[in-house]
């Protein structure tokens, strides 16, 4: 009897798998099960549906975000409080002054800046940059307060070597800023810059202190800013911010915004502010006496003190201020400072270079006695000397 054999129906894929095993001698992985997606509209489905959050997952994530936001909101609240404190103390300044280079028949030019209200020696004043108000008559200077009132200054004092100016004002209900008592800022500290960038009055920007002791800036303007010791910050500073305050997280003014480094004319994250110690040294004297008196040592310094020159003197590296000339009859001459001495300390402050020493001396009262440490013949020598007034020798 002949029986017919009918093989069972084999799916095409099974046949292929069997053939592959026969040919290769290895098993082929089975295809994973297909996860069906429920249609959202008609027969169409969203292929990304499995990666989207469910309603419960979204609610849980919102709760996590709200918890984390509370930490950041406390910081934001602090910044809002600072803004409420500082804004009323900041002013916008408009000036009209004779044009240095008249164009198209215009003999005058307008300039805008910022300032901060303070109480100095019993007087209410606006501290600002000299370049904002220089060459302008008092009647051509307008000070606009945060409450939109406009004032004219009663008096103007200025100091060209530091680019600082002071305007005396008089009005009711003036808010004065709290000024830091020294130079409390450190690199990395958070600061706010307040002013009128591009005429947008009372703008507030946030950043950090990027560097300290910038002393070799080439600043444009009518006069050279001779005495420099700038704070560098990345808080946005633009034209019009000049003269506005740089403020720490305690609401204290730690600097006076003055300049930017920029290829475009706008903020590129490099701004400079005069530290409050220098500001107050100048402002107090201007208000009390009308002039600034600075100490004088009587040395000419080497502004190209190189590593090779330092090694010639027996120093491992070029640090301090190298003396290349001593003025006859000066305090330095009387104290016994010699050519090729290197001043490495000034009143217990290590001296970085010649510009640093100039800055330190420029903020020393003229009735002071200072202590210098000089490097001479591979040794340290301590000298005490009363300083003179720079006006006596210049």
C-alpha positions in Angstrom: 0.0 0.0 0.0 1.3 3.3 -0.9 0.6 6.0 1.6 0.9 9.6 0.6 2.8 11.9 3.0 1.7 15.5 3.2 4.2 17.6 5.2 2.8 20.1 7.6 2.5 23.7 6.5 5.8 25.5 7.3 5.9 29.3 7.4 8.4 30.8 5.0 10.4 32.3 7.9 10.7 28.9 9.5 12.0 27.4 6.3 14.6 30.2 6.0 15.7 29.7 9.6 16.0 25.9 9.0 18.0 26.6 5.9 20.3 29.0 7.7 20.9 26.5 10.4 21.7 23.9 7.9 24.1 26.1 6.0 25.8 27.9 8.9 25.5 25.5 11.7 24.4 28.2 14.1 21.0 29.3 15.4 19.5 32.7 14.3 17.9 34.7 17.1 14.1 34.9 17.1 12.7 38.3 16.3 11.4 40.0 19.5 7.7 40.4 19.9 6.1 43.5 18.4 4.8 46.0 20.9 1.5 47.4 19.6 0.7 51.1 19.9 -2.9 52.1 20.4 -4.1 54.4 17.6 -4.6 58.1 18.6 -6.7 59.1 15.6 -8.4 56.6 13.4 -5.8 54.0 12.3 -2.8 56.3 12.7 -0.4 56.0 15.6 2.4 58.1 17.1 5.7 56.2 16.7 7.2 58.2 19.6 4.4 57.5 22.0 6.3 55.0 24.2 9.0 57.7 24.9 6.5 60.3 26.1 5.6 60.7 29.8 2.4 59.5 31.1 0.0 61.8 33.0 1.2 60.4 36.4 4.9 60.7 35.4 4.4 64.3 34.4 2.7 65.1 37.7 5.7 63.5 39.6 8.2 65.4 37.5 6.4 68.7 38.2 6.6 68.0 41.9 10.4 67.4 41.6 10.8 70.6 39.6 8.9 72.7 42.2 11.1 71.3 45.0 14.3 72.1 43.2 13.0 75.5 42.1 12.6 76.6 45.7 16.4 76.6 46.1 16.9 78.8 43.0 14.0 81.0 43.9 15.7 81.9 47.2 18.7 83.2 45.2 16.4 85.1 42.8 14.6 86.6 45.8 18.0 87.9 47.1 18.7 89.5 43.7 15.3 91.2 43.7 15.9 92.6 47.2 19.3 93.9 46.1 17.7 95.6 43.1 15.1 97.2 45.3 17.9 98.6 47.5 20.3 99.7 44.9 18.1 101.1 42.1 17.0 104.3 44.0 20.7 105.2 44.6 21.7 105.0 40.9 21.2 108.0 38.6 21.3 108.6 34.9 23.5 111.5 33.7 23.1 113.5 30.5 25.7 116.0 29.5 26.3 118.5 26.7 29.9 119.5 26.2 32.0 121.3 23.5 33.0 119.0 20.7 36.7 118.1 20.6 36.4 117.7 16.8 33.4 119.5 15.5 31.5 117.7 12.6 29.0 119.1 10.2 29.0 122.4 11.9 28.1 121.0 15.3 30.1 122.6 18.1 28.8 120.5 20.9 28.3 116.8 21.6 26.1 114.8 24.0 27.3 112.1 26.4 25.4 109.9 28.8 26.5 107.9 31.8 25.6 106.8 35.2 26.4 107.6 38.8 25.7 106.6 42.4 24.4 108.8 45.2 26.4 108.8 48.4 26.9 110.8 51.6 30.5 112.1 51.9 31.7 114.4 54.6 28.1 115.5 55.4 27.3 116.3 51.7 25.1 114.4 49.4 26.9 113.7 46.1 26.8 111.7 42.9 30.0 109.7 42.3 30.7 109.1 38.6 33.5 108.9 36.0 35.3 112.1 35.0 35.0 111.3 31.3 31.2 111.5 31.6 31.1 115.1 32.8 34.5 116.5 31.7 34.3 119.8 29.8 30.6 120.3 30.6 29.2 123.3 32.4 27.1 122.7 35.4 24.0 123.9 33.6 24.6 121.4 30.8 24.6 118.4 33.2 21.3 116.8 34.0 20.9 114.1 36.7 17.9 111.9 36.4 16.8 110.0 39.5 15.1 106.6 39.7 11.7 108.4 40.4 12.1 110.5 37.2 13.0 113.7 39.0 15.8 115.8 37.3 18.4 117.8 39.1 21.3 120.1 38.3 24.5 119.7 40.2 25.6 122.5 42.6 29.3 121.8 42.3 31.7 119.6 40.4 35.1 118.1 41.4 37.2 115.7 39.4 40.5 113.8 39.3 42.0 113.1 35.9 44.6 110.5 36.9 41.8 108.1 38.2 38.9 109.2 36.0 36.7 110.0 39.1 34.3 112.9 39.4 32.0 114.1 42.2 28.8 116.1 41.7 27.2 117.8 44.8 23.4 117.7 44.6 20.5 118.8 46.8 16.9 117.5 47.0 14.4 115.9 49.4 14.1 112.1 49.9 17.4 111.1 48.3 18.5 107.5 48.8 22.2 107.1 49.4 24.2 103.9 48.6 26.0 101.8 51.2 29.7 101.9 50.3 32.0 99.0 51.2 34.6 100.0 53.7 37.5 98.4 51.9 38.2 96.1 48.9 36.3 93.0 50.1 35.9 91.4 46.7 37.7 88.2 45.6 37.9 86.5 42.3 34.7 84.4 41.8 32.5 86.7 43.9 29.0 87.4 42.5 28.4 91.1 41.6 25.8 93.3 40.0 26.4 96.2 37.6 23.8 98.9 37.6 23.5 101.8 35.2 22.3 103.1 31.9 23.7 101.0 29.0 22.8 102.7 25.7 20.5 105.1 27.6 18.4 102.3 29.1 18.5 103.7 32.6 18.6 101.6 35.8 19.5 98.3 34.0 20.9 95.5 36.2 23.2 92.8 35.1 24.8 89.9 37.0 28.2 88.3 36.8 31.3 87.5 38.8 34.6 89.1 39.6 36.9 87.7 36.9 40.2 89.2 38.0 41.7 91.8 40.3 44.6 94.3 39.9 44.3 95.1 36.2 46.8 98.0 35.8 48.0 98.2 32.2 44.9 99.2 30.3 45.1 101.6 27.4 42.0 103.7 27.9 40.8 106.3 25.4 39.7 109.7 26.4 40.9 113.2 26.9 43.5 112.3 29.5 45.5 109.2 30.4 44.2 107.3 33.4 47.5 107.1 35.2 46.6 105.3 38.4 44.9 102.0 37.7 44.0 99.0 39.9 40.8 97.7 38.1 38.4 95.0 39.1 37.6 92.9 36.0 34.0 91.5 35.8 31.9 89.6 33.2 28.7 91.4 34.4 27.5 93.1 31.2 28.9 96.7 31.0 28.1 98.8 27.9 28.5 102.4 26.9 26.3 104.4 29.3 27.3 102.2 32.3 30.3 104.4 33.0 30.1 105.8 36.6 27.5 103.3 37.8 28.1 101.1 40.8 29.4 97.5 41.0 27.6 95.9 43.9 28.2 92.8 46.0 25.5 90.4 47.4 25.3 92.5 50.6 24.2 95.5 48.6 27.5 97.4 49.1 29.2 99.3 46.4 32.5 97.7 45.7 33.5 99.5 42.5 32.7 102.1 40.0 32.1 100.8 36.5 34.5 102.6 34.1 35.5 100.7 30.9 35.2 97.7 28.7 37.5 95.7 26.5 35.6 95.2 23.2 36.1 94.8 19.5 32.4 95.6 18.7 31.8 98.5 21.1 29.4 96.5 23.2 29.8 94.1 26.1 32.0 91.0 25.3 32.2 89.8 28.9 35.3 92.0 29.9 34.4 95.0 32.0 36.5 97.1 34.4 35.6 98.9 37.6 37.6 101.1 39.9 37.8 99.5 43.4 36.0 101.2 46.2 39.2 101.8 48.2 40.6 104.0 45.4 37.2 105.7 44.8 36.9 106.7 48.4 40.6 107.9 48.7 39.9 110.3 45.9 36.3 111.3 46.6 36.9 112.2 50.3 39.7 114.5 49.4 37.8 116.1 46.6 34.8 116.8 48.8 36.8 118.0 51.8 39.6 119.9 50.1 38.9 120.1 46.4 42.1 118.5 45.4 43.8 115.0 45.7 47.1 114.8 47.5 49.2 111.7 46.8 52.3 110.3 48.4 55.6 110.5 46.6 58.7 108.2 47.0 61.1 109.7 44.5 62.1 106.7 42.4 61.9 106.0 38.7 61.0 102.4 38.0 61.9 100.0 35.3 58.7 99.1 33.3 60.6 96.4 31.4 62.0 94.4 34.3 62.6 91.1 32.6 63.5 87.6 33.8 67.1 88.1 32.5 67.4 91.4 34.5 66.1 89.7 37.6 68.5 86.8 37.3 71.4 89.3 36.9 70.5 90.8 40.3 70.4 87.3 41.8 66.6 86.8 41.8 64.9 83.6 40.7 62.1 85.5 38.9 61.1 89.1 38.0 58.9 90.3 40.8 58.7 93.6 42.6 59.5 97.1 41.3 63.1 97.6 40.0 64.6 101.0 40.8 66.5 102.6 37.9 66.8 106.1 39.3 66.5 107.9 42.6 65.5 111.6 42.8 67.9 113.8 44.8 66.5 115.0 48.0 63.4 112.8 47.8 62.1 110.5 50.6 63.7 107.5 48.8 67.1 109.3 48.6 67.0 110.2 52.3 66.0 106.7 53.3 68.9 105.2 51.4 67.2 103.5 48.4 69.7 102.8 45.6 69.7 102.1 41.9 69.1 98.4 41.2 67.2 97.9 44.5 64.0 96.0 43.9 61.1 97.0 46.2 59.3 93.8 47.0 57.0 95.0 49.8 55.2 98.2 50.6 53.6 98.5 54.0 53.4 94.7 54.3 51.8 94.3 50.8 53.8 92.2 48.4 54.6 94.3 45.3 53.9 92.5 42.0 55.4 95.0 39.6 56.1 98.7 38.9 52.5 99.5 38.2 51.4 97.9 41.4 53.8 100.0 43.4 52.6 103.2 41.7 49.0 102.2 42.6 49.9 101.5 46.2 51.8 104.8 46.6 49.0 106.8 44.9 46.6 105.7 47.6 48.8 106.6 50.5 48.2 109.8 52.5 50.9 112.4 52.3 51.4 112.5 56.1 52.2 108.8 56.3 55.4 106.9 57.2 55.7 103.7 55.3 57.8 100.5 55.6 59.6 99.2 52.5 61.3 95.9 52.0 63.9 96.0 49.2 66.0 93.2 47.7 69.6 94.2 47.5 72.7 92.0 47.0 70.7 88.8 47.4 69.2 89.9 50.8 66.1 91.7 52.1 66.5 95.1 53.7 63.7 96.9 55.6 63.5 100.6 55.5 61.1 103.1 57.1 60.5 106.4 55.5 58.0 109.4 55.7 56.5 110.1 52.3 56.3 113.5 50.6 53.5 115.1 48.6 53.7 114.4 44.9 52.9 118.1 44.3 56.2 119.1 45.8 58.2 117.3 43.2 56.1 117.5 40.0 
